[in-house]
Amino acid sequence: MIIFLTGGAGFIGSHFAVKLLKAGHKVVCIDNFDPFYDRKVKENNLAKFNNLPGFHFIEGDIRNVNTLNEIFNNNQIDIVAHFAAKAGVRSSLNDPQGYFDVNVNGTINILEQMRKYDVKKMIFASSSSVYGNNSKFPFSESDNVDNPISPYAASKKAGELICSTYNSLYKIDIAAFRFFTVYGPGQRPEMAIAKFANRILSDEPIELYDGDGSTTRDYTYIDDIIDGLFGGINKISGFEIYNLGKSHVVKLIDLVQILEKKLGKKAKITFSNKQPGDVDKTFADISKAASNLGYNPSTSIENGIEKYCQWLKNIL
């Protein structure tokens, strides 16, 4: 198959590209190297698969309709894997318009090209942030998600709604995946695990923005996420939403202690007040993905952090 992968130089997108290429699929990839973090990070991601057969990369923006039209016109695309987005909860508070421009308008641009060229299947990357501070745990795909607490989360919820609309009106089959705190080699540098690990190794203090380290997250290792996505590639039908998480919660202070153990170095910890837009807890009910896609995340937080720390030490 030919997969059009948006945001393919990013963390999750680049890992997915490797999986697709090694499985014999062709990948047409677009990424605009958004300056949210250092371009070199994405260039390093691309280096993992740039020489694999069946790969074609375009530096471009999903907001540019002419670029998208050229891609769809020149390729017999079977599936769109739409990962391109402005990421980061806290940054979205300062630029709601920019986040909606990319995450909502960009998604509409992709769907319009699919409608024009009769491409009928999409994987859409959503986020656990759409659950906001729901009080019911674990989070299930059937839960109400009408109360996101950041522009980023709202943009992802809007993206899901748009996808549902295009499925209803134009019969484009879409599987939307809500990712739960994905980590591993190549992850974005501003994410907690990457930021903490680098600061610990550099003898710099780390700041916990919850007062006491008691907030919890459902940390999910990248390989498990990719297995879940790959399991869904041939099972896209109608409009379905799937949680992809580990379904295991870890306190922030416990995460720091695991990092200390795997890095062999103590952290200098300071505590600050909770930041606007940050949720208190994430916890995935993964029974739907397990039943429909065979999803079975197997990497414990201890093993995942160990793998990440080994990778980090090797590149420093």
Rosetta blueprint (number, residue, H / E / L):
1 M L
2 I E
3 I E
4 F E
5 L E
6 T E
7 G L
8 G L
9 A L
10 G L
11 F H
12 I H
13 G H
14 S H
15 H H
16 F H
17 A H
18 V H
19 K H
20 L H
21 L H
22 K H
23 A L
24 G L
25 H L
26 K E
27 V E
28 V E
29 C E
30 I E
31 D E
32 N L
33 F L
34 D L
35 P L
36 F L
37 Y L
38 D L
39 R H
40 K H
41 V H
42 K H
43 E H
44 N H
45 N H
46 L H
47 A H
48 K L
49 F L
50 N L
51 N L
52 L L
53 P L
54 G L
55 F E
56 H E
57 F E
58 I E
59 E E
60 G L
61 D L
62 I L
63 R L
64 N L
65 V H
66 N H
67 T H
68 L H
69 N H
70 E H
71 I H
72 F H
73 N H
74 N H
75 N L
76 Q L
77 I L
78 D L
79 I E
80 V E
81 A E
82 H E
83 F L
84 A L
85 A L
86 K L
87 A L
88 G L
89 V H
90 R H
91 S H
92 S H
93 L L
94 N L
95 D L
96 P H
97 Q H
98 G H
99 Y H
100 F H
101 D H
102 V H
103 N H
104 V H
105 N H
106 G H
107 T H
108 I H
109 N H
110 I H
111 L H
112 E H
113 Q H
114 M H
115 R H
116 K H
117 Y H
118 D L
119 V L
120 K L
121 K E
122 M E
123 I E
124 F E
125 A E
126 S E
127 S E
128 S H
129 S H
130 V H
131 Y H
132 G L
133 N L
134 N L
135 S L
136 K L
137 F L
138 P L
139 F E
140 S L
141 E L
142 S L
143 D L
144 N L
145 V L
146 D L
147 N L
148 P L
149 I L
150 S L
151 P H
152 Y H
153 A H
154 A H
155 S H
156 K H
157 K H
158 A H
159 G H
160 E H
161 L H
162 I H
163 C H
164 S H
165 T H
166 Y H
167 N H
168 S H
169 L H
170 Y H
171 K L
172 I L
173 D E
174 I E
175 A E
176 A E
177 F E
178 R E
179 F E
180 F L
181 T L
182 V E
183 Y E
184 G L
185 P L
186 G L
187 Q L
188 R L
189 P L
190 E L
191 M L
192 A H
193 I H
194 A H
195 K H
196 F H
197 A H
198 N H
199 R H
200 I H
201 L H
202 S L
203 D L
204 E L
205 P L
206 I E
207 E E
208 L E
209 Y L
210 D L
211 G L
212 D L
213 G L
214 S L
215 T L
216 T E
217 R E
218 D L
219 Y L
220 T E
221 Y E
222 I H
223 D H
224 D H
225 I H
226 I H
227 D H
228 G H
229 L H
230 F H
231 G H
232 G H
233 I L
234 N L
235 K L
236 I L
237 S L
238 G L
239 F E
240 E E
241 I E
242 Y E
243 N E
244 L E
245 G L
246 K L
247 S L
248 H L
249 V L
250 V E
251 K E
252 L H
253 I H
254 D H
255 L H
256 V H
257 Q H
258 I H
259 L H
260 E H
261 K H
262 K H
263 L H
264 G L
265 K L
266 K L
267 A L
268 K L
269 I E
270 T E
271 F E
272 S L
273 N L
274 K L
275 Q L
276 P L
277 G L
278 D L
279 V L
280 D L
281 K E
282 T L
283 F L
284 A E
285 D L
286 I L
287 S H
288 K H
289 A H
290 A H
291 S H
292 N H
293 L H
294 G L
295 Y L
296 N L
297 P L
298 S L
299 T L
300 S L
301 I H
302 E H
303 N H
304 G H
305 I H
306 E H
307 K H
308 Y H
309 C H
310 Q H
311 W H
312 L H
313 K H
314 N H
315 I H
316 L L
